[in-house]
């Protein structure tokens, strides 16, 4: 063999080795294009799991007949049917404020992102990490405890005023139930008072009920007016009701006016229900029957004949015989309570005949003989 024949044989062997290596890589992993080959004339019968590594132009590619393609360095992704998986875990923090002091509760949640075979899936955020327990009292304090970072549960509770047993109230906000619901100053609820107009009513089942009495010069306003006399008769010990007598011209007409003292009466709640109300007078000089009616304008004890108040709805007739005489004023008292008719207007007594009647006033020496207004109510 001459020198030139030896050279030709070595070139042929090297070329055949290179072509054989490239073909085996293409057939084994179906990824010959990673090395710049567009096709391969070779086939491979290597058993699954066989790995072929080829290098060209400084780029290295490893292919496996098992179907998994892993790019080690350089080049673009192969077209094989391999599987690529990536997982990313992230954490987020949320803050919730509970209570009047603004204490914070911190909850941490995790989520993950995975990509399989070229597709991407993002998992929703997980439940809270660890166990978080939150409590707050009526004053707004709060505490937070976080356990081991494992998926757990979250519990939250808020506590306001204490839950008192039946029949008890906490009216001073000290966390103890020291007040009875039958307390007349906290009847059924804190602040509901059964003490009105100087009278303490009964408290039962959250309702104040009883009778309020107005009597005496500090609780009753009364006077009478004499026909054609404009001077005041307030403060007199007697109240007169009489008709003008034609046979005795010196005997003029007299009218009487009675009402409760407004300041005390205004203590009665507007929503009170009046079950019964009466006006009682003590007659010491008998005479004819009298009529009584609502007054529909304001007045005081300084009035005279020309300034006397106007008469409204007639309420009935009362005997003029001696002794205590009682008149029903329930409907009128309800108007006074509700404010549809001012209590400062009161009741007027008008003569029913020529035989006049004298009765005790609130300024009489013994006040219990003066006019009395009794109102039975509840609220």
Rosetta blueprint (number, residue, H / E / L):
1 X L
2 X L
3 X H
4 X H
5 X H
6 X H
7 X H
8 X H
9 X H
10 X H
11 X H
12 X H
13 X H
14 X H
15 X H
16 X H
17 X H
18 X H
19 X H
20 X H
21 X H
22 X H
23 X H
24 X H
25 X H
26 X H
27 X H
28 X H
29 X H
30 X L
31 X L
32 X H
33 X H
34 X H
35 X H
36 X L
37 X L
38 X L
39 X L
40 X L
41 X L
42 X L
43 X L
44 X L
45 X L
46 X L
47 X L
48 X L
49 X L
50 X L
51 X E
52 X E
53 X E
54 X E
55 X E
56 X E
57 X L
58 X L
59 X E
60 X E
61 X E
62 X E
63 X E
64 X E
65 X L
66 X L
67 X L
68 X L
69 X E
70 X E
71 X E
72 X E
73 X E
74 X L
75 X L
76 X L
77 X L
78 X L
79 X L
80 X L
81 X L
82 X L
83 X L
84 X L
85 X E
86 X E
87 X E
88 X E
89 X E
90 X E
91 X E
92 X E
93 X E
94 X E
95 X E
96 X E
97 X E
98 X E
99 X L
100 X L
101 X L
102 X L
103 X E
104 X E
105 X E
106 X E
107 X E
108 X E
109 X E
110 X E
111 X E
112 X E
113 X E
114 X E
115 X E
116 X E
117 X L
118 X L
119 X E
120 X E
121 X E
122 X E
123 X L
124 X L
125 X L
126 X L
127 X L
128 X L
129 X E
130 X E
131 X E
132 X E
133 X E
134 X E
135 X E
136 X E
137 X L
138 X L
139 X L
140 X L
141 X L
142 X E
143 X E
144 X E
145 X E
146 X E
147 X L
148 X L
149 X L
150 X L
151 X E
152 X E
153 X E
154 X E
155 X E
156 X E
157 X E
158 X E
159 X L
160 X L
161 X L
162 X L
163 X L
164 X L
165 X L
166 X L
167 X L
168 X E
169 X E
170 X L
171 X L
172 X L
173 X L
174 X L
175 X L
176 X L
177 X L
178 X L
179 X E
180 X E
181 X L
182 X L
183 X L
184 X L
185 X L
186 X L
187 X L
188 X L
189 X L
190 X L
191 X L
192 X L
193 X L
194 X L
195 X E
196 X E
197 X L
198 X L
199 X E
200 X E
201 X L
202 X E
203 X E
204 X E
205 X L
206 X L
207 X E
208 X E
209 X E
210 X E
211 X E
212 X E
213 X E
214 X E
215 X E
216 X L
217 X L
218 X L
219 X L
220 X E
221 X E
222 X E
223 X E
224 X E
225 X E
226 X E
227 X L
228 X L
229 X L
230 X L
231 X L
232 X L
233 X L
234 X L
235 X L
236 X L
237 X L
238 X E
239 X E
240 X E
241 X E
242 X E
243 X L
244 X L
245 X E
246 X L
247 X L
248 X E
249 X L
250 X L
251 X L
252 X L
253 X L
254 X E
255 X E
256 X E
257 X E
258 X E
259 X E
260 X E
261 X L
262 X H
263 X H
264 X H
265 X H
266 X L
267 X L
268 X L
269 X L
270 X L
271 X L
272 X L
273 X E
274 X E
275 X E
276 X E
277 X E
278 X E
279 X E
280 X E
281 X E
282 X E
283 X E
284 X E
285 X E
286 X L
287 X L
288 X L
289 X L
290 X E
291 X E
292 X E
293 X E
294 X E
295 X E
296 X L
297 X L
298 X L
299 X L
300 X L
301 X L
302 X L
303 X L
304 X L
305 X H
306 X H
307 X H
308 X L
309 X L
310 X L
311 X E
312 X E
313 X E
314 X E
315 X E
316 X E
317 X E
318 X E
319 X L
320 X L
321 X L
322 X L
323 X E
324 X E
325 X E
326 X E
327 X E
328 X E
329 X L
330 X H
331 X H
332 X H
333 X H
334 X H
335 X H
336 X H
337 X H
338 X H
339 X L
340 X L
341 X L
342 X L
343 X L
344 X L
345 X L
346 X L
347 X E
348 X E
349 X E
350 X E
351 X E
352 X L
353 X L
354 X L
355 X L
356 X L
357 X E
358 X E
359 X E
360 X E
361 X L
362 X L
363 X L
364 X L
365 X L
366 X L
367 X H
368 X H
369 X H
370 X L
371 X L
372 X E
373 X E
374 X E
375 X E
376 X E
377 X E
378 X E
379 X L
